[in-house]
Amino acid sequence: MYSKKEYLKHGLLFIVTLITATFAGGEWLFGRSIMGSGEHFLNWEYFLKSLHFSIPFIGILLIHELGHLFTSIYHKVKSSLPYFVPGWLGFIGAPSIGTFGAIIQMKSFINSRKKFFDIGIAGPLAGFVIAIGVLWFGFTNLPEADYIYQIHPEYLDPDFEGHSAEDGYITLEIGYNLLFYGMEKLLADPEKMPVMSEIIHFPYLFAGYLALFFTALNLLPIGQLDGGHIIFGLFPKRHKEISLVAYTAFIFYAGLGIINPFHSIDELLIRMPLYIGFLYVCYRRTSLPSQTKWTIILMIVSVQYALVNIWPGLEGYSGWLLFGLLLGRLMGIEHPEVSGFKNLDKNRQILGWLAILIFILCFTPQPFIME
């Protein structure tokens, strides 16, 4: 079915991504970089230790993509092998997780709502099951509480008052989602459980958390994301409206606080047109009439401005804006149509609602706050 050249190309991308994720894991877990020197160099010992992060993390992504692949093979839909995209940025001193994700490419036309649904839902469900296992292991096998002093011996200094930006130190505060919080309270020993800013030093917890993050992203009920395929199957006549509403809510939350009535007039004169232009780029590819697009955009800006004026501390998560741009500009927020409006069978409907529940449990409004 696939040529030797394809197996070689995709296999090499997978291996390179596993290596770059291991490099990134070394930086997060132990503060050691392949570009470092002396005691901060990622030597062979720490490379092997970092595999405790990269293998479960990349393994979950692999299972996710294989879920899509095997289901497409089952439905006789031609698709590519998984493309893994390495993404280590340590050579420029920037933080990363070692990959920009993985995808498979559909190479044949799909004219079946059921096939779209099955291929879309198989990946998130398969990856989610493995992610639960990784987190279960991580929560039930936490190291002793003094483990953190091996990573940060400065914490033992009674005069230590915390790291500062002047030291070039990056603090990554990780936000809770419902599932991570629930598993922590159910499974973890409170005496051993680290604070969320130290999760990066616990490989199975960090790998599992990232898996939940990517699962939630894929399950957003928008366009041709996995969640979009699921909504396309569950609501054959309303998926366009659901996708548009979900995308608008996502963009609205992401940009909340960008336009702030407490900015100076000069700053608003710069921010306002740039932000409106950004929103137009996000909505430009939609099939909506031009007047409707501008109505949505201006409503977003005006309501955000009014809400921040009432609650000055209200803000969303600007980190979502780039993903919102990718969705709107590159992936599109509309799903290709198929002939007919036949409803899914009951078992598929149950799985579809289960996927929606998984999205609610895994989605983190503010996943990464970096200082």
C-alpha positions in Angstrom: 0.0 0.0 0.0 2.9 2.4 0.8 6.2 2.5 -1.0 9.6 1.9 0.7 10.4 5.5 0.1 7.3 6.6 2.1 8.1 4.3 5.0 11.6 5.6 5.1 10.6 9.3 4.9 7.9 9.0 7.6 10.0 6.7 9.7 12.9 9.2 9.7 10.6 12.1 10.6 9.3 10.0 13.5 12.8 9.2 14.8 14.0 12.8 14.4 10.9 14.1 16.3 11.5 11.6 19.1 15.0 12.9 19.4 14.0 16.5 19.4 11.3 15.8 21.9 14.0 14.2 24.1 16.2 17.3 23.8 13.2 19.4 24.8 12.4 17.1 27.6 15.9 17.4 28.9 15.5 21.2 29.0 12.2 21.1 30.9 12.9 18.2 33.2 16.5 18.9 34.2 17.3 22.3 32.9 19.9 20.8 30.6 20.3 21.6 26.9 22.2 19.8 24.1 23.7 23.3 23.4 24.8 23.8 27.0 28.2 23.3 28.6 29.6 21.7 31.7 27.1 20.5 34.2 24.2 21.9 32.1 25.0 19.8 29.1 22.5 17.1 28.1 24.9 14.1 28.3 24.0 10.5 27.6 22.7 9.9 31.1 20.3 12.8 31.0 19.3 11.9 27.4 18.2 8.5 28.6 16.3 10.0 31.5 14.6 12.4 29.2 13.2 9.5 27.2 10.8 9.1 30.1 9.1 12.2 28.7 9.6 11.8 25.0 8.5 8.2 24.6 5.1 8.5 26.3 4.5 12.0 24.8 5.4 11.1 21.2 3.9 7.6 21.7 0.5 9.2 22.5 0.7 11.3 19.4 1.6 8.2 17.4 -1.4 6.2 18.7 -3.7 9.2 17.9 -2.5 9.3 14.3 -2.6 5.5 13.9 -6.2 5.7 15.1 -6.9 7.9 12.1 -4.8 5.8 9.8 -6.3 2.4 10.6 -9.8 3.7 10.4 -9.1 5.3 7.0 -7.7 2.0 5.8 -10.8 0.2 7.2 -13.0 2.5 5.2 -10.8 2.2 2.1 -10.0 5.9 2.2 -6.5 6.6 0.8 -4.3 8.5 3.3 -0.7 9.2 4.0 1.3 7.7 6.8 1.6 10.0 9.9 3.7 13.1 9.3 5.6 14.0 12.5 7.0 17.5 12.6 10.1 18.0 14.7 10.1 21.3 16.5 13.1 21.8 18.9 14.1 25.4 19.3 16.9 25.0 21.9 19.5 26.0 19.3 18.2 29.6 19.6 17.5 29.4 23.3 13.7 29.3 23.0 11.5 26.9 24.9 9.7 24.2 23.0 8.3 20.7 23.4 10.2 19.1 20.6 7.5 18.9 18.0 4.8 20.9 16.2 2.5 17.8 16.2 1.7 15.1 13.7 -0.9 14.8 11.0 -2.1 12.4 8.3 -3.3 13.6 4.9 -6.4 12.4 3.3 -5.6 11.6 -0.4 -9.0 10.5 -1.7 -12.4 12.2 -1.8 -14.8 11.3 1.1 -18.5 11.5 0.3 -19.7 9.9 3.5 -20.7 11.5 6.8 -20.1 8.2 8.6 -16.5 7.9 7.3 -15.7 11.5 8.2 -17.0 10.8 11.7 -15.2 7.5 12.2 -11.9 8.8 11.0 -12.2 12.0 13.0 -13.1 10.4 16.3 -10.8 7.4 16.2 -7.6 9.4 16.8 -8.7 11.4 19.9 -10.3 8.4 21.5 -7.2 6.2 21.0 -4.8 8.9 22.2 -7.0 9.8 25.1 -7.0 6.2 26.4 -3.2 6.1 26.4 -3.0 9.5 28.0 -5.1 8.4 30.9 -2.8 5.5 31.4 0.3 7.7 31.4 -1.3 10.1 33.8 -2.4 7.3 36.1 1.1 6.0 36.2 2.5 9.5 36.8 0.1 10.3 39.7 0.5 6.9 41.4 4.4 6.8 41.0 5.4 10.2 42.2 9.0 10.5 43.5 9.6 11.5 47.1 8.9 15.2 47.9 12.6 16.0 48.1 13.0 15.0 44.4 12.5 18.7 43.5 15.7 19.6 45.4 17.7 17.5 42.9 16.5 19.8 40.1 16.4 23.0 42.2 19.0 22.8 45.0 18.6 26.6 45.4 15.2 25.9 47.1 17.1 24.6 50.1 18.7 28.0 50.6 16.7 29.8 53.3 17.5 33.2 51.7 16.3 32.1 48.3 13.4 34.5 47.2 12.6 33.0 43.8 14.0 33.3 40.3 13.7 36.5 38.4 13.6 37.6 34.8 17.0 39.2 35.2 18.4 35.7 35.7 17.1 34.6 32.3 14.9 32.1 34.0 11.6 31.0 32.4 8.8 30.1 34.7 6.0 28.1 33.1 2.8 28.1 35.1 0.5 25.3 33.9 -3.3 25.7 34.2 -5.6 23.0 35.4 -8.2 21.2 33.3 -11.0 19.3 34.9 -9.6 15.8 34.2 -6.0 16.6 35.4 -7.4 18.2 38.6 -9.8 15.3 39.2 -7.1 12.6 38.7 -4.7 14.6 41.0 -7.2 14.7 43.8 -8.2 11.0 43.3 -4.7 9.4 42.8 -1.9 11.6 43.9 -0.3 11.6 47.4 -0.7 15.3 48.5 2.7 15.1 50.3 4.4 14.3 47.0 2.3 16.3 44.5 4.2 19.2 43.0 2.8 22.7 42.4 1.7 23.2 38.8 4.7 25.4 38.0 6.9 22.3 38.7 5.0 19.8 36.6 7.6 20.3 33.9 10.1 18.3 36.0 7.8 15.2 36.3 8.0 13.5 32.9 4.8 11.4 32.9 2.7 14.2 34.3 4.0 16.6 31.8 3.7 14.2 28.9 0.1 13.3 29.9 -0.8 17.0 30.4 0.5 17.9 26.9 -1.5 14.9 25.5 -4.7 16.3 27.1 -3.9 19.7 25.7 -3.5 18.4 22.1 -6.6 16.2 22.5 -8.7 19.2 23.4 -7.3 21.2 20.5 -8.2 18.4 18.1 -11.7 18.1 19.6 -12.6 21.8 19.1 -15.9 21.6 17.2 -14.6 23.7 14.4 -14.1 23.2 10.6 -12.0 20.1 9.7 -10.5 19.5 13.1 -11.4 16.1 14.6 -14.1 17.8 16.6 -15.4 19.4 13.4 -15.7 15.9 11.8 -17.6 14.7 14.9 -20.0 17.7 14.8 -20.5 17.2 11.1 -21.7 13.7 11.8 -23.8 14.4 14.9 -25.6 17.5 13.5 -25.9 17.1 9.7 -28.0 20.2 9.1 -26.5 22.5 11.8 -22.7 21.9 11.7 -22.0 25.2 9.8 -23.7 27.3 12.5 -22.1 25.3 15.3 -18.6 25.6 13.8 -19.1 29.4 13.3 -20.4 29.9 16.8 -17.6 27.8 18.4 -14.9 29.6 16.4 -16.3 33.0 17.3 -16.5 32.1 21.0 -12.9 30.8 20.8 -11.6 34.0 19.1 -13.7 36.2 21.5 -12.1 34.6 24.5 -8.6 34.6 23.1 -8.7 38.3 22.3 -10.5 39.5 25.5 -8.5 42.4 26.9 -6.5 43.2 23.7 -8.7 46.3 23.3 -8.7 47.9 26.7 -10.5 51.2 27.5 -7.7 52.0 30.0 -5.1 52.2 27.2 -4.1 55.6 26.1 -5.7 57.1 23.0 -2.5 56.8 21.1 -2.2 53.1 22.0 -5.8 52.5 21.0 -5.3 54.2 17.7 -2.6 51.6 17.0 -4.2 48.5 18.6 -7.7 48.9 17.3 -7.1 48.8 13.5 -4.5 46.1 13.9 -6.8 43.9 15.9 -9.8 44.5 13.6 -7.5 43.7 10.6 -6.4 40.5 12.4 -10.0 39.5 12.9 -10.8 40.2 9.3 -8.0 37.9 8.2 -9.4 35.2 10.5 -12.9 35.4 8.9 -11.9 36.2 5.4 -12.1 32.6 4.0 -15.6 31.9 5.3 -18.4 31.9 2.8 -20.4 34.5 4.8 -21.5 37.6 3.1 -19.0 40.5 3.6 -21.6 42.5 5.6 -22.0 39.5 8.0 -18.3 39.2 8.4 -17.9 42.8 9.4 -20.9 42.6 11.7 -19.4 39.7 13.6 -16.0 41.4 13.8 -17.3 44.7 15.0 -19.6 42.9 17.5 -16.6 41.0 18.9 -14.5 44.2 19.4 -17.4 46.3 20.8 -18.5 43.6 23.3 -15.0 42.9 24.4 -14.4 46.6 24.9 -17.6 47.0 27.0 -16.9 43.9 29.2 -13.4 45.1 30.0 -14.8 48.5 30.8 -17.2 46.9 33.3 -14.6 44.4 34.7 -11.2 46.0 34.3 -9.3 42.8 35.2 -11.1 40.6 32.7 -8.8 39.0 30.1 -8.7 35.9 27.9 -5.7 34.0 26.7 -3.9 35.7 23.9 -1.9 32.5 23.3 -4.9 31.1 21.5 -4.9 33.9 18.9 -2.2 32.2 16.7 -4.1 29.0 16.7 -7.3 30.9 15.9 -5.5 32.5 12.9 -4.3 29.1 11.7 -7.9 27.8 11.9 -9.4 30.7 10.1 -6.8 31.3 7.5 -5.3 27.9 6.7 -7.5 25.1 7.9 -10.9 26.9 7.4 -13.8 26.9 9.8 -16.2 25.2 7.3 -16.5 21.5 6.7 -16.8 20.1 3.1 -20.3 18.8 2.4 -21.4 15.3 1.4 -24.5 14.2 -0.2 -27.5 13.4 2.1 -28.3 14.1 5.7 -28.6 10.5 7.0 -28.2 10.4 10.8 -25.5 8.4 12.5 -26.5 5.1 14.2 -27.1 5.2 18.0 -23.6 3.8 18.9 -21.8 6.5 16.9 -24.0 9.1 18.5 -23.0 7.9 21.9 -19.3 8.0 20.9 -19.8 11.5 19.6 -21.3 12.8 22.8 -18.5 11.0 24.7 -16.0 12.9 22.6 -17.7 16.2 23.5 -17.4 15.2 27.2 -13.7 14.4 26.7 -13.2 17.9 25.2 -14.9 19.6 28.2 -12.7 17.6 30.6 -9.5 18.2 28.7 -9.8 21.8 27.6 -7.7 24.3 29.6 -8.7 28.0 29.2 -5.2 29.2 30.1 -2.9 26.2 29.5 0.6 27.8 29.6 1.5 31.1 31.3 5.2 31.8 30.6 7.2 34.5 32.5 
